[in-house]
Amino acid sequence: MDRIYLSPPHVFGDEQALVADAFASNWIAPLGPHVDAFEREFAACVAVPHAVALSSGTAALHLAMVLLGVGPGDTVVCPSLTFSASANPIRYQGASPVFVDCDRTWTMDAGLLEDALKQAAASGRLPRAVIAVDLYGQCADYAAIGQLCERYGVPLVEDAAEALGATHGGRPAGGFGRIGIFSFNGNKIVTTSGGGMLVAHEKPLAEAARFLATQARDPAPHYEHSHIGYNYRMSNVLAAIGRGQLASLAERVAIRRRIFDRYVAGLGDLPGITFMPEAPYGRCTRWLTCLVIDAREFGADREAVRLALEAENIEARPVWKPMHMQPVFAGAAMFGGAVSERLFRDGLCLPSGSSLREQDQARVISAIRRTSRT
């Protein structure tokens, strides 16, 4: 049997023609006309005026930390239920993460964030920034989180790496913080094979990001550097791929949402199976379809189901292991924890790529149903 992957790249638009144009023009090194066009088109797509194309979403988040002055001795609040790339840049800057549990939307619990900020204010040491993560294609509760950050005067960074195409209150993901970041890794809805984007409402922040991402080279005929810089810019070839992918974003999101609906229709009647809910304030892309398995009701736990799928050459993965449970972040401050721990224990991500065929999805559904005791 052919392997069914979790979320493989899917090329079906003008990507090849645009890449061919990049080669024909000989702009294959970093920067070039496709980078400029990708930044313009992306900024328009997410309704944020300034966009900077970078080598990865992690690079974008690292630059966000640099731009906000995060450094040794600082703290940065971050949700615990996320991929480590959301927290690693905090440590890059010598700062310490303060982790916050999620709520029923699987995103940062605004009530616990308020507890963290209130405690920090009482100690006279507010965090340098708050990173909110849009998880599995779902925006965090920015009405509440944004209000808290404004009240305490702490800048908000939106990690929308997993949520391009999602909305909150009708507004696109990525524009709810002072800085927003996106990923174009191979498993994302829009991919450039590897790449990312930093978006900002303030032009000086975007200009500073470009400067730092291009080795912080000062304007001079020779190589002059007054700041430490980074080699973080995107190549023209990858930007060409991104432009082709971005043009079909709405279709890609629609396909993933249909895949989610088919999983609900095929598995929703099984005892012990619940799906990641869609927050009432927004529209989730369903980047990955995630479900939770109550082992007592279903008759098998999450790991037994994952192994049963693997035995049939189907890739599935546990929900993110919370950051406060990771050895590398042992001892970090944590507010709450029970919700994300339960989701990690019982949560499973199913094959959800936009190239997933209906017959292959039926194979996934059948394999899961066979593991149930019903």
Summary of the structure (lengths in Angstrom):
residues: 374
radius of gyration: 20.9
end to end distance: 26.0
largest distance: 73.6
contacts: 1379
relative contact order: 0.18
helix: 41%
strand: 18%
